[in-house]
Amino acid sequence: MPPDGTTIDHVDTLRRTLHERGLRMTPQRQLVLDAVAELGHATPEQICAAVQRFAPAVNITTVYRTLDLLERLGVVRHTHLGHGAPSYSVREHEHVHLVCHWCGEVSEAPVALLEELGRQLRVRAGFRLDASHVALSGSCAGCIDAQPDAHPPPRTGDPPGPRPDAQPDAGHDARRDARADARATDERGASRR
């Protein structure tokens, strides 16, 4: 692996694919690919921040356009890990994402765990599952150990990542109720306008 963290295969594959389509490997494309490979799972904003460490003039629009191109070329892929921006990873980085409701931790599980579900969906619903593009939400082992009987509320509109109330504790329900009251007040105010 080169010192920048990108595998030679990724670089060669991208360079060859770009050349076949009449495009070239620009420094910006190289930096975006390096950042995706280095970060594992990252939002465009995180990728942009990593790129800007080496090239401060690269802006978020360039990152989005480059990610779009890299995805169309099959070099990277995206997954929605929550309600916010997608998370990008290198193409052969295929697994099921497990997202904790409480702390926002993202862990991985083999795609093979969903093979039986995939078979059942195909037989019963005529649906072909792409299990490598799946994020399941629940509670991680650490949060289950901290409060085994707790059930987090659904994440309606919260940004991805750790929740502001990410500690499973007795005040959790009160904070959830306060957020629901605030949303209801906002909705009532909006309907009067």
N, C-alpha and C positions, 0 to 999 in steps of 0.2 A: 504494500500500500504506500502511495506517495506520502510525504510529510504533511500534506494538507488534509489527509483523511479520506480523500476520494479514491475509490478503487480504480485501477487502470482500466478494468473492463467497462465501468460506467463512462469514463471519459472517452475511451475508444469507440464504444457503441454510440454515444451521442455525436461524436465528431463524424463518424461514418454516416449516421442517419441524416445529420444536417447536410453533409456534402451531397448525399444522394438526392436531396430535395432542393439543391441549389442554394443552401444557406451555409453560414460559416459559424465556427465556434468563436463567439465574442468573449472578451474577458468577463462581461456581466453574466453571460450564460454559465460560464465556468464557475464563477463565484456563487451563483444561486445553486447550482448542482452540488458544489462543495458544501454549502451550508445545509442543504437538505440531508446529505449523507452524514454530516457531522452531528446534526441535531436529532436525527431519528424520526421523531414526530414533531412537526413545527407548523405554526400558523404563518401566513404570509408576513405578518408583522414581525414575528420572531426571526424569520429568514432574512427579512430586510435589515433588522438590527445586526445580525451576524455578518451580512454582506457589507454593511456600512462601516464595520470595524476596519475593513481593508480598502473600501472604496466609498468614502462618505458622500460622493455625488450621486450614487445610485439611489433612486427614489422608489417608493412603494409601487408606483405604476409600472415601472420596469420589472419589478419582482413579480407582480401579478401576470404581466404579459409573458414573462419567461416561464413561469410555472404553467401557464396555459399551454404554451408551446411544448414544454417538456412532457406534459401529460398527454397531449395529442400524439407525441412521438413514442409514447409508451415507456418513457424513462422514469417518470415519477407517477404517483397516484395520490388521490386525496381521500380522506375519510372524515365524516362529521362525528366528532367525539362529544358533541353537546349542541347547544343552541347558538353557538357563535361561528366564527370563521372555521373553514375546514382545516384539517391538519394534513400536511404533505409528508410523504416518505418515499424512499427509492422503491422502484417497482417490485423487486423480488422480496421486499420486506412485507410478506403476506402473513397475516395472523388475525385473530379476532381481538378487538380491543375491549378491555374490561375497564369501565369508568366508575369510580366510587362516587356515590351521591354525597358522602360526607366530606371527604378531604380532597376530592378531585384527582386522586392518583389514577394514572392510566397504566394498566399492566397488560400483558399479552397472554393469549392462549392459542394453542395450535388450531388451525382451521379444521383439522380432522375431527375435532370434538363436535362439529356441527354437521358431519356427514349424514347421520341418520335423519336429522331435521331436514336437510336438503333433499334426501330421498322421499320423505313423507310429503314435503311441499310439492315435489314434482308429480307424485302419484295423485295426491288429493286435490291439488289446486292448479296443476299444469304450470307451475312456477319454477324457474331455475334460479336457485340461490347463489349469489356471489358472496360467499362467506368471508372472503378476504377483504370485503368492504363493509364490515359489520362492526358496530360498537354496541356493546351491551352494558347497561347500567345496573348498579346494585351497590353492595357494600363490600369493601375490601376486608381482608382478614384482620388487619389492625383495628379497624373501626368496629367490626363485629365483636372482637375481644374486649374493646373498651365499653361497649354497651350492646350486649347480644340481643336484647328484645326491642331495640329501637327500630322504627321504620320511618325513613325520611320521607318528607312530602314530595310530590312530583315537582320537578324543576321547570316551572312555567315562566319563561322569560329571563331566568338568571343567566348571566354570562357563563361561558365554559370555564373550567378550572375550579379551584377551591372556592366554596361558597363563603360569603362573609360570616355565616353562622356555622362554620364547618366542624365545630366541636360538638359531638353528640353528648348533650348535657340536659339538665332539667329545664333550662331556659329556652331550649330549642322550640318547643310548641308555642311559647309566648312570642318569640320573634317571628315565627311563621304566621301566627295570627295577626301580628302587627303589619306584616307585609301584605297579607290578604286584605286587611282593612284599608290600607293605603291604596291598593289597586282598586278596590271597590269605590273609594272616594274619588279617585281619578276618573274612573269610568262614569260615575254619576255626573261629575263636572263636565266631562266631554259631551255627554248626551244632552245637556242643557243648552249648549252653545248653538 
